[in-house]
Amino acid sequence: MSLRLPAGRFLVVLLLINCLYAPRIRAEEFSLRSPDKQTHVAATYAISLALSSGYRKAGMSKTNAFWLGMATTFAIGLAKETFHDKTFNKGDVLANGIGSVGGSLTFLVVGF
């Protein structure tokens, strides 16, 4: 299965979404020492790593699997924060972005 994805566009969209939220986050809203933020980072890290690996095993190129795993995970986290939670927390979105990027980077570097 070969699928050509505009990988650069995914990166631009992710960066724009994060840029919309990150500058407006006050210091008290975001701390990686917070158990809530650690949970967001760990969960999205694991999901991103699993999705990137799954996409690769499904036949995608390593680069496309990297981008799609990261983008899918970030989109899931953003949707959860937008529609599931009672209040929208920009710090949680930032933590999801960190975990999504970290999991996909681990996949890219280590190559699970």
N, C-alpha and C positions, 0 to 999 in steps of 0.2 A: 504494500500500500504506500503510495507516494502522494504526499500532500504538500503543496507549496504554500507556505504561509508568509504573509508580509511581516516578518519578525520585527523589523524596525518600527512598524506601526503599533504593534503591541507594546513595545517599550515606551513609545511616545505617549500612548494612552495611559499606561500605568504611571508614568512620571507626571503627567498632567493631573491625574486624579490625586496623586499624593501631594502634588504642589498646591492643589486647591485647599487641602486640609491641613497640611503640615505647618504653614506659616501662621495659622490661626490657633495653634495649640499652645496653651499656656503651660508653663513649666510644671504647674501642679497637676495638670491633666495627664502628663506622660512621664513615667519613670519605669525603666526596665527592672527596677527593684520591686515594683508592684506585682503581687502574685497574679492579678488579673491580666496584666500585660505579658507576663511570662507565659501564662497559659495560652494567650492569643498567638504569641510568637512560636511556641512549641507546637501547637495544633496546626497552624498554617505551614510551618516547616515540614512536618510529617506528611501533610496532605500534598504539598507541592512536590516533595521528593517522590512520593508514591505515584502521583499522577504523571510526573515527568518520566519515571521509569516505565510505567504502564504504557504511555504513548510510544516510547521507544520500542518496547516489546511488541507493540501492535504494528510496527513497521515504519514509523516516522523516523526522519533523520534526527540525529542527536540535537542539532540546533533547533529544529522545529519543536521537538519534544520539550526542550528547555523552555522556550518561549510560551508554548501553549500550557504547560504545567504551571508556570508562574502566573500567567494571565487568568487561567481558570480558577486557581486557588484564590487569587486576589478578588476576582469577581464574586466567588462564593462568599468570602468574608465580607465584602462590601454589601452584598444582598442581605446577608444575615444581620449585619449591623443596621441596615436601612429598614428592613421589613419585620424582623423578628423581635429585636429589642425594643423596649418601651421608649428609651432615649437614645439618640444618636451620639456616640462617643468618638470624637476625632482621634483620640489617643489609641483607641482600639483599632481604628482603620490603619493608623501608622504602624502599630504592632503587627497587624496582619500583613502589611506590605513588607516589613522586615523579615517575617517568617517565610513569606512566599518567595522572596528573592533568595534568602539563605538556603531553602530546600532545593530550589532549582539550580543554584550555583553548586551545591554539594553534588547533585546529580551530574552536572556538566564536568566538574573537576574529577570526581571519584569514578563516575560512570557506572552506577548501579544497574 
